Amino acid sequence: MEAIVAATPLEKIRNIGITAHIDAGKTTTTERILYYTGVSHRIGEVHDGNTTTDYMEQERERGITITSAAVTCEWKNHRINIIDTPGHIDFNIEVNRSLRVLDGAVFIIEGVAGVQPQSETNWRLADRYNVPRIIFINKLDRTGADFFRAFDSLKEKLDIVALPLQLPIGIEDQFKGVIDLVEMKAIVWEGGELGAKFHDEPIPEALLEQAREHRQTLLDTALSVDDAGMEEYFEKGDVSAATLKRAIKTGTISGAFRPVLCGTAFKNKGVQPLLDAVLDYLPSPIDVPGIAVAAEEGEDEAAEHDRRRIKADPNAPFAGLAFKIINDKYGTLTFVRIYAGTLKSGDTLLNTTRQHKERVGRMFQMHADKRAEIKEVSAGDIVAFVGLKDTATGDTLAAPEDPVVLERMAFPVPVIDISVEPRTKDSVEKMTIGLQKLAGEDPSLRLKTDQETGQTILSGMGELHLEIIIDRLRREYGVEANVGAPQVAYRETISRAHTETYTHKKQTGGSGQYAEVKITFEPLERNGGVVFENAVVGGSVPREYIPAVEKGIRMQADTGVLAGFPTVDFKYTLTDGKYHDVDSSALAFEIAAKACFREGMKKAGPVILEPIMDVEVTTPQDHVGDVVGDLNRRRGMIQNQESASSTVMVRAHVPLKEMFGYISDLRSMTKGRASFTMQFHHYDPVPRNIADEIMAKSA
């Protein structure tokens, strides 16, 4: 595969993401773009399982996007780097990290359903990273499609100033083209085949009045951000297309309004004007303020506007952000968005996040799972490096002479645990390597070993997320695994102070073992950790044995006393003890400390803690009662409710145990119109009946 020439001027580069709710047509639109820009010679279809960007087997089987794919194409002497992102909530991390490194985004909205829950979640993510975006109302050929209803849902659900640049000509099976309000002409496609053929014609008489009305709205809104354009309008009574495009671009980048286009990607209508809009209205790397450097420790995150920004400049010292890792048959690929500088293969960079040097081996321009080698990259590019030894998602790569650390990405906390073990003994090593590589690719996946059972515990964002990981482990690493049911990560703590004395004696011929410890256990506030204090006076426990006491307690705390969960939020103070000149040893004091913990904690009012999640549900007004009632039944504590246009955001603290399977319940009770986000908030004691249930299971 040939690489598109790297030396494209910065103003002719567009780094964009395509994002939407599941099934709104992201991947289909991307396939059309690749066809019309000459990258693909045939059009792939999601339902046929032969698309370019959905190249994983699981994606083709399920007809969903799981991992964001990067592709590069050319349109009218511009280079467009596109990332096609997933729509499913479990893979939200992919949207998060893609939006973080993009200069602009195309949001695809379904012409029948309008704005759907995942569109809202992704929209809020784009707001967090201040990504300029244009909207494409898709699937206008479908039965039940309604451009104006979908357009109204943008204003209601996203609370934005939506600005139509096009109106449809016909709808459903009569949809044949669009009215271009910028140049006041009709664009009509000749049949629905590959749709590459279209022509301009005058606006149909029946639609002329409606078009003039919307054109006036377009002028009033767009020119409000362009003083020179406003003057031209007052002088001449109209403005040139070039002036209007300049004003629309200004408003798009500032977020003053969001341009709206329309079409049907599946029937190949509307994609070429969408590509033109990407060039005309979305920013190049030099049209945006640049990426902020990370906050210093203790610095207020809100003071972002005061922090230094890295501008797109090929002659400045190198600065790039690693935003995705993929392991494939060729090795580890690290996807990097380059913000400043120029780099040749073989150069050495500093990983400023981890403070170690990395030598860049080969560099590739990616086209989904295909690649083209390039020798030099510079500011504005999105490329893949091969050969980086220890760079993770979110790490900064910089020139040693200017070791900046770029703002990191925010990753969600995994909420579901499953145990996983290989079906055969000889697969243990293969499974460990496979899971470590998968966790390296995916920051929302965590891996740990249960000290007591030796089981490997996987933590992820949801049941589908973990299901895909297990499937990839089987297909890519050849490991068949047994998987446990999803579990909640409980903790234990104590509710009152208690002092325990324990003597460890063992005499079995020769030198024996002897140690006595007196330890006071006290509860701490939540998130207090585990704190040790040595209050021994007069040498009743020799100094060299103190670390053994601390170690013994910390080791025993990992398995708790009630149900085998780690014990947290307590302080233990060694106040006294006894030793024997011959029989005492560090091991004896460690054993005494462990036994003292087991006996003492049972008398200190032990309780089980459960994770409480901060849940935000965004629901239409008419379903608020159902949502609140359901959260109360799940032992939720409603924190507040906020109204925004026709939706209400309900915020509640709910035990994680009660949130399994919530998304399907929420969708059925709100007809699929509500969405929710959930993140860990704090630990709280579980009610007595649930504690009994947990202890009975662990017995």
C-alpha positions in Angstrom: 0.0 0.0 0.0 1.4 3.4 -0.9 1.7 6.1 1.7 0.0 9.5 1.1 2.9 12.0 1.0 3.8 13.1 4.5 4.7 16.6 3.6 1.2 18.0 3.3 1.0 21.6 4.4 -0.6 21.9 7.9 -3.6 24.0 6.7 -4.5 21.1 4.3 -4.7 18.4 7.1 -7.9 17.4 8.8 -7.9 15.0 11.8 -11.5 14.0 12.4 -13.5 11.4 14.2 -16.8 9.9 13.1 -19.0 9.1 16.1 -22.6 8.3 16.9 -25.0 6.0 18.7 -24.8 2.3 17.8 -26.4 1.6 14.4 -26.6 5.3 13.2 -24.4 4.5 10.3 -20.8 5.6 11.3 -19.0 2.7 9.6 -21.2 2.8 6.5 -20.4 6.6 6.1 -16.7 5.9 6.6 -16.8 3.2 3.9 -18.4 5.7 1.4 -15.8 8.3 2.2 -13.0 5.8 1.5 -14.6 4.8 -1.8 -15.1 8.4 -3.0 -11.6 9.4 -1.9 -10.1 6.5 -3.9 -8.7 4.6 -1.0 -11.0 1.6 -1.5 -12.0 0.3 -4.9 -15.1 -1.4 -3.6 -17.6 -0.4 -0.9 -17.7 -2.6 2.2 -21.1 -3.2 3.9 -21.6 -3.8 7.6 -24.3 -6.4 7.0 -22.0 -8.3 4.6 -19.2 -8.3 7.1 -16.6 -6.9 4.7 -16.0 -3.3 5.9 -12.5 -1.7 6.0 -12.6 -0.2 9.5 -14.5 -3.0 11.2 -11.7 -5.5 10.6 -11.8 -7.6 13.8 -13.7 -10.9 13.4 -16.0 -10.0 16.4 -16.9 -6.7 14.7 -17.8 -8.4 11.5 -19.9 -11.1 13.2 -21.8 -8.7 15.5 -22.1 -5.8 13.0 -20.8 -3.4 15.6 -17.6 -1.3 16.0 -15.5 -2.4 19.0 -12.1 -0.7 18.4 -11.5 2.7 16.8 -9.8 2.3 13.4 -7.5 5.0 11.8 -7.6 5.5 8.1 -6.0 8.2 5.9 -7.5 9.5 2.6 -7.2 12.5 0.2 -10.0 14.8 -1.0 -9.4 17.9 -3.1 -5.7 18.1 -2.3 -6.3 17.8 1.4 -5.3 14.9 3.7 -8.0 13.6 6.0 -7.1 11.3 8.9 -10.3 9.6 10.0 -11.0 7.6 13.2 -14.2 5.5 13.1 -15.2 5.0 16.7 -17.6 2.5 18.5 -21.2 3.4 19.5 -21.6 0.9 22.4 -21.3 2.3 26.0 -18.9 -0.6 27.0 -16.4 0.7 24.5 -16.7 4.4 25.4 -13.0 4.4 26.2 -12.3 4.2 22.5 -14.4 7.4 21.8 -12.8 9.1 24.8 -9.2 8.6 23.6 -10.1 9.3 20.0 -11.8 12.6 20.7 -8.8 13.6 22.9 -6.4 13.6 19.9 -8.7 14.9 17.2 -9.2 18.5 15.9 -12.8 17.9 14.8 -15.6 15.4 14.6 -18.6 14.4 12.5 -21.5 13.4 14.6 -23.9 11.1 12.7 -27.6 11.3 13.9 -30.2 8.7 12.8 -32.9 10.3 10.6 -35.7 8.2 12.2 -34.7 8.1 15.9 -33.0 11.5 16.1 -30.5 12.0 19.0 -30.0 8.7 20.9 -28.4 8.0 24.3 -24.9 7.2 23.2 -24.9 10.3 20.9 -25.5 12.4 24.1 -22.7 10.6 26.0 -20.3 11.2 23.2 -21.4 14.8 22.7 -20.6 15.5 26.4 -17.2 13.9 25.9 -16.6 16.1 22.9 -17.6 19.1 25.0 -15.1 18.1 27.7 -12.3 18.2 25.1 -13.7 21.2 23.2 -13.8 19.4 19.8 -15.4 21.4 17.0 -18.1 19.3 15.2 -20.5 19.1 12.3 -23.7 17.0 12.3 -24.8 14.7 9.5 -28.4 13.5 9.7 -28.2 10.1 8.1 -30.6 7.4 6.8 -33.2 9.8 5.3 -34.2 7.1 2.9 -35.6 4.9 5.7 -39.3 4.6 6.3 -40.3 7.0 9.1 -37.3 9.3 8.5 -38.0 13.0 9.2 -35.3 15.5 8.8 -37.0 18.3 10.8 -38.0 16.0 13.7 -34.4 14.7 14.0 -33.2 18.4 13.7 -35.5 19.4 16.6 -34.1 16.6 18.7 -30.6 18.1 18.4 -31.8 21.4 20.0 -33.8 19.6 22.7 -31.5 16.9 23.8 -28.1 18.4 23.1 -29.1 22.0 24.1 -27.2 23.5 21.1 -27.7 26.1 18.4 -28.1 23.8 15.4 -27.7 25.5 12.0 -28.9 23.7 8.9 -26.6 24.2 5.9 -28.7 21.7 3.8 -32.4 20.7 3.5 -33.6 17.4 2.0 -35.3 17.1 -1.4 -37.9 14.4 -0.8 -37.8 11.9 2.1 -37.9 8.1 2.6 -37.9 6.3 -0.8 -38.4 9.7 -2.5 -35.2 11.2 -1.1 -33.1 12.2 -4.1 -30.9 15.2 -3.1 -30.3 18.2 -0.9 -30.7 22.0 -1.1 -27.3 23.7 -0.5 -28.3 26.8 1.6 -24.7 28.3 1.4 -24.8 28.5 -2.5 -28.6 28.4 -2.8 -28.7 25.5 -5.3 -30.0 21.9 -5.5 -27.7 18.9 -5.6 -29.4 15.9 -7.1 -28.0 12.4 -7.3 -28.6 10.3 -10.4 -29.9 7.0 -9.0 -28.8 5.2 -5.9 -26.0 3.0 -7.3 -22.5 4.1 -6.3 -23.9 7.6 -6.3 -20.7 9.2 -7.5 -22.7 11.0 -10.2 -24.7 14.0 -9.1 -25.5 17.4 -10.7 -26.5 20.9 -9.6 -29.8 22.4 -10.6 -32.1 25.3 -9.5 -34.0 24.8 -6.3 -37.4 23.2 -7.0 -40.2 25.9 -7.0 -42.1 24.1 -4.3 -39.2 24.3 -1.9 -37.9 27.8 -2.7 -39.9 29.6 0.0 -38.7 27.2 2.7 -35.1 27.4 1.4 -35.2 31.3 1.6 -36.4 31.2 5.1 -33.7 28.8 6.3 -31.1 30.8 4.3 -32.0 33.9 6.3 -31.6 32.0 9.6 -28.2 30.8 8.3 -27.1 34.4 7.5 -28.3 35.8 10.8 -26.6 33.2 12.9 -23.4 32.7 11.0 -22.6 36.5 10.4 -23.1 37.2 14.1 -19.6 35.8 14.6 -18.0 37.6 11.6 -17.9 41.5 11.8 -16.5 41.9 8.3 -19.2 39.6 6.9 -21.9 41.5 8.7 -20.6 44.8 7.1 -20.6 43.1 3.6 -24.2 42.0 4.3 -25.4 45.5 5.3 -23.7 47.0 2.2 -24.8 44.5 -0.5 -27.9 42.9 1.1 -26.2 39.5 0.7 -22.7 37.9 1.1 -20.5 35.8 -1.1 -20.3 32.0 -0.6 -16.6 32.5 0.5 -17.6 35.0 3.2 -20.4 32.8 4.5 -18.1 29.7 4.6 -15.5 31.7 6.6 -18.2 32.8 9.1 -19.5 29.2 9.4 -16.0 27.9 10.1 -15.4 30.6 12.7 -18.6 29.7 14.5 -18.0 25.9 14.2 -14.5 26.2 15.8 -15.7 28.4 18.6 -18.8 26.3 19.3 -21.2 29.2 18.8 -23.3 26.9 16.6 -23.2 23.4 15.1 -23.7 23.1 11.3 -26.1 20.4 10.1 -25.9 18.4 6.9 -28.0 15.5 5.7 -28.2 12.5 3.4 -28.2 8.7 3.3 -24.8 7.1 3.3 -26.1 3.6 2.5 -27.7 4.9 -0.7 -24.6 6.9 -1.5 -26.3 10.3 -1.3 -24.8 13.3 0.6 -21.3 12.0 1.2 -19.3 14.2 -1.2 -20.9 17.4 0.2 -20.1 16.1 3.7 -16.4 15.7 2.7 -16.5 19.3 1.3 -17.9 20.5 4.6 -15.1 18.7 6.5 -12.6 20.8 4.5 -14.6 24.0 4.7 -15.7 24.1 8.3 -13.6 21.7 10.5 -10.2 23.1 11.7 -6.8 22.2 10.5 -4.1 21.7 13.2 -3.2 25.4 13.0 -6.8 26.6 13.4 -7.0 25.3 17.0 -5.3 26.7 20.1 -3.0 23.7 20.6 -2.9 21.1 23.3 -2.4 22.2 27.0 0.5 20.8 29.0 -0.5 18.8 32.1 -1.2 20.6 35.4 1.7 20.6 37.9 1.0 18.6 41.1 -1.3 20.6 43.3 -2.2 23.1 40.5 -5.9 23.8 39.9 -7.1 21.8 36.9 -9.5 24.6 36.2 -6.6 27.0 35.5 -6.2 25.3 32.1 -6.4 28.5 30.1 -3.3 29.8 31.9 -1.2 26.8 31.1 1.3 26.6 28.2 -0.1 25.3 24.9 1.8 23.3 22.3 1.1 24.9 18.9 1.2 22.8 15.6 4.7 23.7 14.3 6.9 21.2 12.4 10.0 23.2 13.4 9.4 23.2 17.1 10.8 20.5 19.5 8.9 17.2 19.1 5.7 16.6 21.2 3.2 13.7 20.7 0.6 11.8 22.6 0.3 8.0 22.5 -3.5 7.4 22.4 -3.8 3.7 21.5 -1.8 0.5 21.6 -2.4 -2.5 19.3 -0.6 -5.9 19.5 -0.7 -7.8 16.2 1.4 -10.3 14.3 4.0 -7.7 13.5 4.5 -6.6 17.1 3.3 -3.7 19.2 1.9 -0.7 17.3 1.7 2.6 19.3 -0.7 5.2 17.7 0.6 8.7 18.2 -0.9 12.1 17.5 2.0 14.4 16.7 1.4 18.0 18.0 4.7 19.6 17.2 8.1 18.9 15.6 9.4 16.5 13.0 10.7 12.9 13.5 12.6 10.4 11.4 12.6 6.6 12.0 15.5 5.7 14.2 15.3 8.9 16.3 15.2 8.7 20.1 12.5 10.4 22.2 11.9 10.9 25.9 8.7 9.3 27.4 8.2 12.3 29.8 5.3 10.5 31.6 7.6 7.6 32.7 11.0 9.4 32.4 12.7 6.9 30.1 14.0 7.1 26.6 12.3 5.3 23.6 13.9 4.7 20.2 11.4 4.9 17.4 11.9 2.0 14.9 9.6 1.9 11.9 6.7 4.3 11.4 3.5 3.5 9.5 0.6 5.4 8.1 -2.4 3.2 9.0 -5.3 2.2 6.9 -7.4 0.2 9.4 -5.4 -3.1 9.6 -3.2 -2.4 6.6 -0.2 -0.1 6.7 2.2 1.9 4.6 5.8 2.6 5.9 6.9 6.2 6.1 10.3 7.6 6.9 9.4 11.0 8.4 6.4 12.4 10.3 5.6 15.9 11.5 3.1 18.1 13.4 -0.5 17.3 12.5 0.1 13.7 11.6 -1.5 10.6 13.2 0.8 7.6 12.8 1.8 4.3 14.3 5.2 3.7 15.8 6.7 0.2 16.0 9.4 -0.7 18.6 8.4 1.4 21.6 9.3 -0.7 24.7 7.3 0.8 27.5 4.9 3.5 26.4 1.2 3.2 27.5 -2.0 4.9 26.4 -1.9 8.6 27.5 1.9 8.8 27.7 3.7 11.8 26.2 6.6 11.4 23.9 8.8 14.6 23.6 12.2 15.8 22.5 14.7 15.7 25.4 15.5 19.4 25.0 11.8 20.3 25.8 10.5 17.5 28.0 6.8 18.6 28.2 4.1 16.4 29.7 0.8 16.8 27.8 -2.5 16.7 29.5 -3.5 13.1 30.2 -6.7 11.4 29.3 -9.4 10.6 31.9 -10.1 6.9 32.0 -13.2 5.4 33.6 -12.9 3.1 36.7 -13.8 -0.6 35.8 -16.9 -1.7 37.7 -17.3 -5.4 37.0 -14.9 -8.3 38.0 -14.8 -11.8 36.6 -12.5 -14.6 37.5 -10.8 -16.3 34.5 -8.7 -19.5 34.4 -7.4 -21.6 31.4 -9.0 -24.9 30.8 -5.7 -26.7 30.5 -2.6 -26.4 32.8 -0.2 -25.8 29.9 -2.2 -22.7 28.8 -1.4 -20.7 32.0 1.6 -18.8 30.6 -0.2 -18.2 27.2 -3.2 -16.8 29.1 -1.1 -14.5 31.3 0.8 -13.1 28.3 -2.4 -12.7 26.3 -4.2 -10.8 29.1 -1.3 -8.6 29.8 -1.2 -7.6 26.2 -5.0 -7.0 26.1 -4.8 -4.9 29.3 -1.9 -2.9 27.7 -4.1 -2.1 24.7 -7.2 -1.1 26.8 -6.8 1.2 29.8 -10.4 0.4 30.9 -9.4 -3.2 31.5 -7.6 -4.1 34.8 -5.8 -7.3 35.8 -5.0 -8.7 39.2 -4.4 -12.0 41.0 -6.5 -13.1 44.0 -3.9 -13.8 46.7 -6.0 -16.5 48.4 -7.3 -18.5 45.4 -4.6 -17.7 42.9 -7.3 -16.9 40.4 -6.8 -14.2 37.8 -9.4 -11.4 38.2 -10.4 -9.2 35.2 -12.1 -5.9 35.8 -13.9 -4.1 33.0 -16.6 -1.6 31.9 -19.5 -4.0 31.4 -20.5 -7.5 30.5 -20.1 -7.1 26.7 -16.7 -5.6 27.2 -15.5 -8.6 29.2 -17.2 -11.0 26.8 -15.2 -9.5 23.9 -11.9 -9.7 25.8 -12.5 -13.4 26.6 -13.4 -14.0 22.9 -10.2 -12.2 21.8 -8.2 -14.3 24.2 -9.5 -17.4 22.5 -9.1 -16.3 18.9 -5.9 -14.2 19.1 -4.0 -16.1 21.7 -5.5 -19.6 21.4 -6.6 -19.8 25.1 -9.9 -21.5 26.0 -10.9 -20.1 29.4 -13.4 -20.8 32.1 -15.1 -17.6 33.3 -16.7 -16.9 36.7 -19.9 -14.9 37.1 -19.5 -11.1 37.4 -18.7 -10.1 41.0 -18.7 -6.9 43.1 -15.4 -5.9 44.7 -16.3 -5.8 48.5 -14.0 -4.5 51.3 -14.0 -5.0 55.1 -13.3 -2.6 58.0 -13.9 -2.2 61.7 -16.4 0.0 63.6 -14.8 0.3 67.1 -11.4 0.2 68.8 -10.1 -2.9 70.5 -6.8 -4.0 72.0 -5.6 -7.6 71.6 -2.7 -9.4 73.2 -1.4 -12.6 71.5 1.4 -14.9 72.4 2.9 -17.3 69.9 4.8 -20.2 71.4 6.2 -23.3 69.6 8.6 -25.8 71.1 9.6 -28.8 69.0 13.1 -29.8 70.1 16.0 -27.5 69.7 15.3 -23.7 69.4 11.6 -22.9 69.5 9.5 -19.9 68.5 8.4 -17.2 70.9 6.8 -13.8 70.4 4.1 -11.7 72.2 2.5 -8.6 70.8 -0.1 -6.2 72.2 -1.8 -4.3 69.4 -4.6 -1.6 69.5 -6.9 -1.6 66.4 -8.8 1.6 65.6 -11.2 2.5 62.8 -10.3 5.4 60.4 -12.4 7.5 58.1 -13.3 6.2 54.6 -10.2 6.2 52.3 -8.0 6.4 55.4 -6.0 3.4 54.2 -4.0 1.2 56.6 -1.8 3.1 59.1 0.8 1.6 61.4 2.3 3.2 64.5 5.0 1.9 66.8 4.4 2.9 70.4 6.7 0.4 72.1 8.8 1.9 74.9 11.6 0.3 76.9 12.6 -2.3 74.2 9.9 -4.8 75.1 9.9 -5.6 71.4 13.4 -5.2 69.9 13.6 -2.7 67.1 14.7 -5.3 64.5 11.3 -7.2 64.9 9.0 -4.1 64.4 9.0 -4.4 60.6 7.9 -8.1 60.9 4.9 -7.0 63.0 3.9 -4.4 60.4 4.4 -6.9 57.5 2.3 -9.6 59.3 -0.7 -7.3 59.8 -0.6 -5.9 56.2 -0.4 -9.4 54.7 -3.3 -10.7 56.9 -5.4 -7.5 56.1 -5.5 -8.6 52.4 -7.8 -11.5 53.3 -9.9 -9.9 56.1 -11.8 -11.8 58.9 -15.4 -11.9 57.8 -15.6 -13.0 54.1 -12.1 -13.0 52.8 -12.1 -9.4 51.4 -9.3 -6.9 51.9 -9.5 -4.9 55.2 -9.2 -1.1 54.8 -9.5 2.1 56.8 -8.0 1.1 60.1 -5.0 2.0 62.3 -3.0 -0.5 64.3 -0.6 0.5 67.1 2.0 -1.8 68.6 2.0 -0.8 72.2 3.8 -3.6 74.0 5.1 -7.2 73.7 7.6 -9.8 75.0 10.5 -11.6 73.5 12.9 -14.4 74.3 16.7 -14.1 73.8 17.0 -17.4 72.0 13.5 -18.4 70.6 12.4 -15.0 69.2 12.8 -14.2 65.5 11.3 -12.0 62.8 9.2 -14.9 61.6 7.8 -15.6 65.1 6.7 -11.9 65.4 5.2 -12.0 61.9 3.2 -15.1 62.8 2.1 -13.5 66.2 1.0 -10.3 64.4 -1.1 -12.3 61.9 -2.9 -14.2 64.6 -3.4 -11.1 66.7 -5.1 -9.5 63.7 -7.4 -12.5 63.2 -8.4 -12.6 66.9 -8.5 -8.8 67.5 -10.4 -7.7 64.4 -13.3 -10.1 65.2 -13.8 -8.1 68.5 -13.5 -4.7 66.8 -17.0 -4.7 65.2 -16.0 -5.9 61.7 -18.3 -4.8 58.8 -18.4 -5.4 55.1 -18.2 -2.4 52.8 -19.7 -2.3 49.3 -18.8 0.1 46.4 -21.3 2.8 45.9 -21.6 4.3 42.4 -22.3 7.8 41.4 -25.0 7.2 38.8 -26.3 9.9 36.4 -29.4 9.1 34.4 -30.5 11.4 31.6 -34.1 10.7 30.8 -37.0 12.4 29.0 -39.4 14.3 31.4 -42.2 11.7 31.0 -40.1 8.9 32.4 -38.6 10.6 35.5 -41.1 8.9 37.9 -40.2 5.4 36.6 -36.5 6.1 36.8 -36.5 7.5 40.3 -38.8 4.7 41.6 -36.5 2.1 40.1 -33.4 3.7 41.6 -35.1 3.7 45.0 -35.9 0.0 44.7 -32.1 -0.6 44.0 -31.3 1.0 47.4 -30.3 4.2 45.6 -30.1 7.6 47.4 -31.3 10.3 45.0 -28.9 13.3 45.2 -30.5 15.8 42.9 -32.5 16.3 39.7 -31.7 18.9 37.1 -33.9 19.9 34.1 -32.5 20.8 30.7 -35.0 21.5 28.0 -37.1 18.3 27.6 -34.7 16.0 29.6 -34.0 15.6 33.3 -30.7 14.5 34.8 -31.2 12.3 37.9 -28.2 11.9 40.1 -28.1 9.1 42.7 -25.7 7.0 44.8 -26.5 3.4 44.2 -24.7 0.2 45.4 -22.9 -1.5 42.5 -24.5 -4.8 43.4 -27.9 -3.5 42.4 -26.6 -2.1 39.0 -25.9 -5.3 37.1 -28.0 -5.4 34.0 -29.2 -1.9 34.6 -28.8 -0.7 31.0 -31.4 -3.1 29.6 -33.9 -2.4 32.4 -33.4 1.4 31.8 -33.9 1.0 28.1 -37.1 -1.0 28.4 -38.6 1.4 31.0 -37.8 4.5 28.9 -38.3 3.0 25.4 -34.5 3.3 24.8 -34.6 7.1 25.2 -32.6 7.3 28.5 -28.9 6.9 29.0 -26.7 6.7 32.1 -23.1 7.0 33.2 -21.7 5.4 36.3 -18.5 5.8 38.2 -17.1 4.7 41.6 -17.9 7.2 44.4 -17.2 5.7 47.8 -17.5 2.5 50.0 -20.3 2.2 52.6 -21.3 -0.6 55.1 -23.7 -3.1 53.6 -27.1 -3.7 55.3 -27.1 -6.7 57.8 -29.2 -9.0 55.6 -26.8 -8.6 52.6 -23.7 -9.0 54.9 -25.2 -12.4 56.0 -25.7 -13.4 52.4 -22.1 -12.5 51.5 -20.7 -14.4 54.5 -22.8 -17.4 53.7 -21.5 -17.5 50.2 -17.8 -17.2 51.3 -18.2 -19.8 54.1 
